[in-house]
Amino acid sequence: MRLTMVGTGYVGLVTGACFAETGNNVVCLDVDAAKVAMLRRGESPIYEPGLSEMILRNAQAGRLSFTTEKLAAYQHADVIFICVGTPSDEDGSADLQYVLRVAADIADAIEAIGPTAAPKTVVVKSTVPVGTSHKVRDLIASRTKIPFHIADNPEFLKEGDAINDFMKPDRVVCGVESEHAAAVMRDLYEPFVRQGNPIFVMDVRSAEMVKYASNAMLACKISFINEIANLCERYGANVTSVREGMCADKRIGNQFLYPGLGYGGSCFPKDTLAVVSMGRAAGFECELNAAVHRVNQAQRSHFWTKVEGVLGKDLRGKRLGFWGVAFKPRTDDIREAPAIALMERALAAGAAIRAFDPVALENLGKALPAAEHARDLYHAAEGANALVISTEWNEFRAPDFSRLATVMPSKLIFDGRNLYRREAMHAHGFAYHSVGRAPVDGRR
């Protein structure tokens, strides 16, 4: 099938590359000429394991190409996927200007191509408030009388594991208004669900809501366990034991119930606020989702009080080392990253900071130029008054603690991801502060 992805961001690139991998002919359209040139060279503008290799492989096979030419890209396509950004406005509502601008471009292209071509299927892949796909439909219909089909197809990709999520999805959700669109979506996704996972075909508004409901539920679980962790600290309970006992209940499960610094990235914060905004627009207060967001944002402040409790509020003349910058492992995405919030607090208190992250240091340089970049994890901790662990990269899970103690005589760690056992840290001679567990001080 001939497909066009509008937007070469995270969703558009992964979707386009994965569809090309199964034999479709895919064109990725973007207005950024520099980004298109980079992609034509086989370079990915984002870090996602396996993506660069997949892009290069399919481009060399002639199944994946990149362009800035709108009319050519739309003329090529049987199916057009809208994959542009929907950033949050100040009130938390989604900014739809890019989606609607693309809809207008598609309408003008359909009109220019003329009525002899087969009707195109326009798929909204961007995460959009309920009712947006109908706005896209109505805008296109207002600019051309040539028939087309509309669909909504929310994405459920985890940064760091997006290719596996796309190639082996838990489920595929498609919102359609015609049997033709339903058949097109089934044909596209059947190669990815041969293990028996479902393709859910439903109405458009329900498909749009599935995305928000899913992310809101996961965000709720993260804020819930963090609130329980904070309660554990006040009563002397150990959240690790509490979590084990709680998650043994099959009705609860164990996914997304890990205490830490709260969620970040481009999805959970934005989507939680969008749910609250959608409620207000409909005259309904989504009180639970609003509370989830408040708890999440407060978690960084709660963790920072641990640092202040030991080092004081005035950190002039002190230096902190940071392990981790990205909001989660296996990505270079620092949007809404807890590490950035903590670094900003450290800098505001007068501290110098040195950070290490396997892939996100370039983005850190753009966001916080005052942050020094470390060569490796030990260089980040060298001579620091304290080490802050903010991202759970695998290479941080079993460091050489003897070497760490040598380069960091303070032997003071604030672990926002609970990577280590308290008993082990005591044995290694460190003062260790984590989340939902009593601190230990093994320094002698």
Long-range contacts (C-beta under 8 A, 24 or more apart in sequence): 1-25, 1-78, 1-79, 1-184, 1-187, 1-188, 2-27, 2-76, 2-77, 2-78, 2-79, 3-27, 3-77, 3-78, 3-79, 3-80, 3-81, 3-188, 4-28, 4-29, 4-73, 4-74, 4-76, 4-77, 4-79, 4-80, 4-81, 5-29, 5-81, 5-83, 5-125, 6-30, 6-73, 6-80, 6-81, 6-82, 6-83, 6-84, 6-102, 6-106, 7-82, 7-83, 7-84, 7-85, 7-102, 7-126, 8-32, 8-35, 8-36, 8-39, 8-45, 8-66, 9-46, 9-83, 9-84, 9-85, 10-46, 10-48, 10-157, 10-159, 10-162, 10-266, 10-333, 11-83, 11-125, 11-126, 11-155, 11-157, 12-81, 12-83, 12-84, 12-125, 13-39, 13-44, 13-45, 13-46, 13-48, 13-51, 13-55, 14-48, 14-51, 14-157, 14-162, 14-163, 14-166, 15-81, 15-83, 15-125, 15-155, 15-166, 16-64, 16-81, 17-51, 17-54, 17-55, 17-58, 17-64, 17-163, 18-54, 18-163, 18-166, 18-167, 18-192, 19-188, 20-54, 20-58, 20-61, 20-63, 20-64, 21-54, 21-57, 21-58, 21-167, 22-191, 22-192, 23-63, 24-63, 24-188, 25-63, 25-76, 26-58, 26-63, 26-64, 26-65, 27-65, 27-66, 27-67, 27-72, 27-73, 27-76, 27-77, 28-64, 28-65, 28-66, 28-67, 29-66, 29-67, 29-68, 29-69, 29-70, 29-73, 29-74, 30-66, 30-68, 31-68, 32-68, 33-68, 36-66, 36-67, 36-68, 39-66, 40-65, 40-66, 46-332, 46-333, 47-331, 47-332, 47-359, 47-360, 48-159, 48-160, 48-162, 48-163, 48-331, 49-160, 49-161, 49-163, 49-330, 50-163, 51-162, 51-163, 54-163, 70-105, 70-109, 71-109, 71-112, 71-113, 74-105, 74-106, 74-109, 74-110, 74-113, 74-120, 75-109, 75-113, 75-117, 77-120, 78-118, 78-120, 78-121, 78-184, 79-120, 79-121, 79-122, 79-123, 79-184, 79-188, 80-106, 80-120, 80-121, 80-122, 80-123, 81-123, 81-125, 81-153, 82-106, 82-122, 82-123, 82-124, 82-125, 82-126, 82-136, 83-125, 83-126, 84-126, 85-126, 86-126, 86-127, 86-128, 86-270, 87-270, 88-269, 88-270, 88-273, 88-274, 91-277, 92-273, 92-274, 92-276, 92-277, 93-129, 93-273, 93-274, 93-277, 93-278, 93-281, 94-127, 94-128, 94-129, 94-132, 94-270, 94-274, 94-277, 96-128, 96-129, 96-132, 96-135, 99-124, 99-126, 99-128, 99-132, 99-136, 100-135, 100-136, 100-139, 103-135, 103-136, 103-139, 103-140, 104-139, 104-140, 104-143, 106-140, 107-139, 107-140, 107-141, 107-142, 107-143, 107-144, 108-143, 108-144, 110-140, 110-144, 110-146, 110-148, 111-143, 111-144, 111-146, 113-146, 114-146, 115-146, 119-146, 119-147, 119-148, 119-149, 119-180, 120-148, 120-149, 121-148, 121-149, 121-150, 121-151, 121-180, 121-181, 121-184, 122-148, 122-149, 122-150, 122-151, 123-150, 123-151, 123-152, 123-153, 123-185, 124-150, 124-151, 124-152, 124-153, 124-208, 125-153, 125-154, 125-155, 127-154, 127-155, 127-211, 127-212, 127-267, 127-270, 127-271, 127-274, 128-152, 128-208, 129-208, 129-212, 129-274, 129-277, 129-278, 129-281, 130-205, 130-208, 130-209, 130-212, 130-278, 131-205, 131-208, 132-208, 133-175, 133-204, 133-205, 133-208, 134-204, 134-205, 137-177, 149-176, 149-177, 149-178, 149-180, 149-181, 149-184, 150-176, 150-177, 150-181, 150-204, 151-175, 151-176, 151-177, 151-181, 151-184, 151-185, 151-204, 152-176, 152-204, 152-207, 152-208, 153-185, 153-207, 154-207, 154-208, 154-210, 154-211, 155-211, 156-211, 156-214, 159-265, 159-328, 159-330, 159-331, 159-333, 160-328, 160-329, 160-330, 160-331, 161-330, 166-192, 167-192, 168-192, 168-195, 168-197, 169-193, 169-197, 170-197, 171-197, 171-198, 171-199, 171-200, 172-197, 172-198, 172-199, 172-200, 173-200, 173-202, 173-207, 173-210, 173-211, 174-199, 174-200, 174-201, 174-202, 174-207, 175-201, 175-202, 175-203, 175-204, 175-205, 175-206, 175-207, 175-208, 176-201, 176-202, 176-203, 176-204, 177-203, 177-204, 211-271, 212-271, 212-274, 212-275, 212-278, 215-267, 215-268, 215-271, 215-272, 216-271, 216-272, 216-275, 216-289, 216-292, 218-255, 218-256, 218-263, 218-268, 219-263, 219-268, 219-271, 219-272, 219-289, 219-292, 219-293, 219-296, 220-288, 220-289, 220-292, 221-255, 221-256, 221-257, 222-256, 222-257, 222-258, 222-260, 222-262, 222-263, 222-268, 222-296, 223-262, 223-263, 223-291, 223-292, 223-293, 223-295, 223-296, 223-299, 224-257, 225-256, 225-257, 225-258, 225-259, 226-259, 226-260, 226-262, 226-295, 226-296, 226-299, 226-435, 227-295, 228-259, 228-436, 229-259, 229-435, 229-436, 230-299, 230-302, 230-436, 232-436, 232-437, 233-436, 233-437, 233-438, 236-438, 237-436, 238-436, 238-437, 238-438, 239-418, 239-435, 239-436, 239-437, 240-418, 240-436, 240-437, 242-436, 258-418, 259-418, 259-435, 259-436, 260-299, 260-338, 260-392, 260-416, 260-417, 260-418, 260-435, 261-299, 261-300, 261-303, 261-338, 261-339, 261-342, 261-390, 261-416, 261-417, 261-435, 262-295, 262-296, 262-297, 262-299, 262-300, 262-338, 263-296, 263-327, 263-336, 264-327, 264-328, 264-335, 264-336, 264-337, 264-338, 265-327, 265-328, 265-331, 265-333, 265-335, 265-336, 265-337, 266-333, 266-335, 266-336, 268-296, 269-293, 269-296, 269-336, 272-296, 299-338, 300-338, 300-341, 300-342, 300-345, 303-338, 303-342, 303-414, 303-416, 303-435, 304-342, 304-345, 306-414, 306-433, 306-439, 307-346, 307-386, 307-388, 307-414, 308-349, 310-386, 310-412, 310-431, 310-433, 311-385, 311-386, 313-349, 314-349, 314-350, 315-346, 315-349, 315-350, 315-351, 315-385, 316-349, 316-350, 316-351, 317-350, 318-350, 318-351, 318-352, 318-385, 318-386, 319-351, 319-352, 319-353, 319-354, 319-383, 319-384, 319-385, 320-346, 320-351, 320-352, 320-353, 320-354, 320-384, 320-385, 320-386, 320-387, 320-388, 321-353, 321-354, 321-355, 321-356, 321-374, 321-380, 321-381, 321-382, 321-384, 321-386, 321-387, 321-388, 321-408, 322-353, 322-354, 322-355, 322-356, 322-371, 322-380, 322-387, 322-388, 322-389, 322-390, 323-355, 323-356, 323-357, 323-377, 323-380, 323-381, 323-387, 323-388, 323-389, 323-390, 323-391, 323-393, 323-396, 324-355, 324-356, 324-357, 324-389, 324-390, 324-391, 324-392, 324-393, 324-396, 324-417, 325-355, 325-357, 325-360, 325-361, 325-363, 325-364, 325-390, 325-391, 326-357, 326-359, 326-360, 326-363, 326-391, 327-391, 328-391, 328-392, 329-391, 329-392, 329-393, 329-394, 331-359, 331-360, 332-357, 332-359, 332-360, 332-362, 332-363, 333-360, 333-363, 334-360, 334-363, 334-364, 334-367, 337-390, 337-391, 338-390, 338-416, 339-388, 339-390, 339-391, 340-364, 340-367, 340-368, 342-388, 342-390, 342-416, 343-368, 343-371, 344-368, 346-388, 347-371, 351-385, 354-379, 354-380, 354-382, 354-384, 355-380, 356-380, 357-391, 357-393, 358-393, 358-395, 378-403, 378-404, 378-407, 379-407, 381-407, 381-408, 382-407, 382-408, 383-407, 383-408, 383-409, 384-408, 384-410, 385-410, 385-412, 386-410, 386-412, 386-413, 386-414, 387-412, 387-413, 387-414, 388-413, 388-414, 388-416, 389-413, 389-414, 389-415, 389-416, 389-417, 389-419, 390-416, 390-417, 391-417, 392-417, 392-419, 401-428, 401-430, 402-428, 405-429, 405-430, 411-443
